[in-house]
Amino acid sequence: MTTTTDARLWLRPLDAAPPGAPQLVCLPHAGGSAGYYRPLAIRLAPDWSVVGVQYPGRQDRRQEPPPEDLAGLAQSVADACARHLTDPFALFGHSMGAVVAFEVARELERRGRSPEVLFVSARPAPDADNGRSRLTAVAADDNLVIAEVVALDGTAAGVLDDPDVRALVLPTLRSDYRALAGYEFQPGPPLRCDIVGLVGGADPYTGPVEMREWARHTAGSFKFHEFTGGHFYFAEDTTTVAATLRAELTCAD
């Protein structure tokens, strides 16, 4: 993808953790932004510094081309991480961000850098079907985009009825869904880092069975956690999720 390579535009510190604190790099869902992870940053400080990834095509990067494909997006994020991060660090990806985080981890490991752990949230394993036909249809129809977001409880009821709000968010959502629908898993060696799966028990598209399939993508250990809530279980009970992440990060130290 063609966009800026300035690491400061990609990686946004979300807390005031002390210098040298290990970093948790968080990759958002379709339509999401770096600031989505600020509540998590508050709960993990000062032990871990949370860094949100800001994709192009939204908020202060609205004038840049949005992601065209997830592999290219992951390459750009990996470039920024390679220049900015110091060891130790970990990756967390929610929904679309889980696929991007997986590809970032692959690329960093090819460069000799490995996260302490890869957290994958609310997304089937990258070599699964991942609902490609549904995502392709959604990306082509604004009404289906809105229905998808509402079904996932990704926005408050009625917010997308506002035409100004729709004009702001729909182009980004369409682009992200197209990129997700077009993602093609390329076989390769499993990751060296551990993988931890997380999902909400009421998620309409991803359940425990799908999340456990991530186990085959690591040569390390795999763990799985199920939470109360739906696709955005993470926002429903950030305190419990943060406690789980903290425990896993402590084990990885």
N, C-alpha and C positions, 0 to 999 in steps of 0.2 A: 504494500500500500504506500502511497505517496503522501507524506505528512511530515511535520517537524520531528526532529530527533532529539530535541532538548529534553533531557531527563526531568527537569523541573516541571515541565508541562504535563508529563505523564504521571509522575509520582508525587502525591500530595500528602505530606505529614499531617495527621489529624489530631495530634496531641502535643504535649510538651514534655515528652519523655527525656530523661537525661542523655547526654551524648554517650554514644557507645552502646545504648540499649539494643538488644536484638530486635529485628524488625519483622512484622507480619504484614505482607503485601496482599491487599484485598482487591479482587477483581469483580466488578459489578455484573448484575443481570442485564438482560436486554432492556434498553431504555434507561438504565441506571447510571449513576455518577459516583465519583469518589466519596462525596460527602455522606452517602448512604451508610458508611461504616463509622461515622463519628460516635454514635452511642457505644459501639464496641470498643473504640479507642479509649473512651472514658473509663470503661470497666477493666481494661487490660493495663492501663498505665499504673505505675511507672515501670513495671517489669518488662513490658513489651511495647515498642513503638509501632503504632498502626499506621500504615501508609496506604492510602486509597489510590487506585489507578483511575485516571481521568481519560476516558476514550475520546477521540476527536469527534466532532459533530454535535457537541452538546455544551450547554452552559457557556463558560468562557472560551471554549474551543469550537463554538458553533460555526465559525467561518471556515473551518477546516473540513475537508471531505470526510464523511463518516466511514466506518469500516466497510470494506468491500468483501473481505474474506477473513475468517478467523485465523488462518495460518499466518497471513500477513500481519494481522493485528498482534498476534503472539510474538512474532519476530520483533516488532517495534517495542513491545513491552519488555522483552528479554534484553534488547539493546540498552534500554534505559536502566533496567535492573543491574546489568553487568557493569555499567559505569557508576551507579549510585550506591548500590548496596554493599555492606560489609557483612562478613559472616559473624554470627549465625543469622539466618533469616528463614522464614517459612512463607508459604503461599496459601491463600484462601480464595476460592472461587465459588460464587453462588450462581446457580442456573447456567445461563450462557457463560458466565465467568468461570465456571468449573472446567469447561472445555478449553477456554483460553488459558487458564492457569496450568492445566495439564500440558498444553503445548509449550508454554513458557518454561515449565520445569524440564521438559525434554530438551529444549534448545539450550538452557543453561547447563544441563548435564553434559551435553555435547561439547560445551566450552570448558568443562572441568569444574563447574560450580554446581552444587546440589543443595536444595532447600533441606532444612531439618525435617520437615514434613509437608505434605501436600494435603490440604483440606478441600474436599470436593462436596458441594452442597446442592441438593435438589436437582440433580441431573444424571441421567443414565450414563453408563460407561461410554467412552468415545467411539468404540467400535460397534455399538448398538445402533438400531435403526433410528432412534431419537426422534421419531415422528416427522420424518422429512417431508412427506406428502402434506401433512397438516400444516407445517410451518411454511411451506411454499405457498399454499393457498392463503394462509393468514397474511403473508407479506404482500400479496397482490390485491388485498381488499381492506380498505380502512375500517369498514364495519366489522370485519372479522378480527382485525387488530384490537379494536376496542372490546369486542366480546372476549377475546383471549385475556386481555389485561384484567377485565372485570372477573372472569372465571378464576383467575389466579389470585384475586384480592390484591392486585398490585397497585390499586389506587382507590381513593375513597369514592363511594357511590355518587354518581352525578357529576363528578369533577370533569369528566371528559364530555359532558354535555355542553360545556362552555366552548364556543367556537375558537376563542383566542387561545385557550389551553390546548385544544386539539391541533391548532396550527403550529404550536410550539413543539409538541411531543410526537406527533404522528410521523414526521419524516425520519426522526431518529429511530423510532420503533420499527418502521418498515425496513429501514436499512439493516438494523440488527437482526431482524427475523430473516431477511434474505441471506445475510452472512451465515447465520446459524443453519439455515436450510441447505446452504451450499457446502457446508463443512464435509470434507472427505478424510476419514481416518487413514493414515499411512502406517502400515505395520512397521514395528521396530522393536528394539530391546525394551524390556520393562524398565521402569524407573528404579534407580538405586534407593531413593528416599522412601520412607514410609508413606502410606496413604491412609487418611481417616475420612470416612464417609459420614455425611449428616443429612437428615431428611425429616420433614414433618409428616406425621402419621396420616394426615388428611390431604396430602398433596394429590391433586387429581391426575397427574401425569407420571409421577415418579414415586415408587414405593421401595420398601426394603429389599425386595428381590432384585430390582434394577440396580440399586445402590451397591449391593454386595458384589456385583459383577466387576466393580472397579478393582477387586482384589487381584485379578490376573494381570494388572498393569503395573505391579510393583514386585521387585525382587526382595523388598523388605517386608515389613509387617503391614497388615491391614486391620483396621478397627472400624466399627460402625456404631453410630448413635442415632436413635430415633427420638424426636421431640413431639410434644403436643403442638398441634397447629397445622396449617396448610403449607402451600408453596413458600410463603413468606413467614414461616415459623420463626425465623431469625428475628424479625421485627416484633413479633408477638411476645417473646420472652428473651430479650437480649441478655438479661442477667444469667439465666441458666445456660445459654449457649456460651457466653463468655467464660463461665466457670468450667465448662467442658473443654473449651479451647485451652484455657490456662493449665488444666491438668495434663492435657496431651502435650502441650509445649514444654511443661516441666519434665515430663518423661523423656522428651526428645533431647533435652539439654545434655 
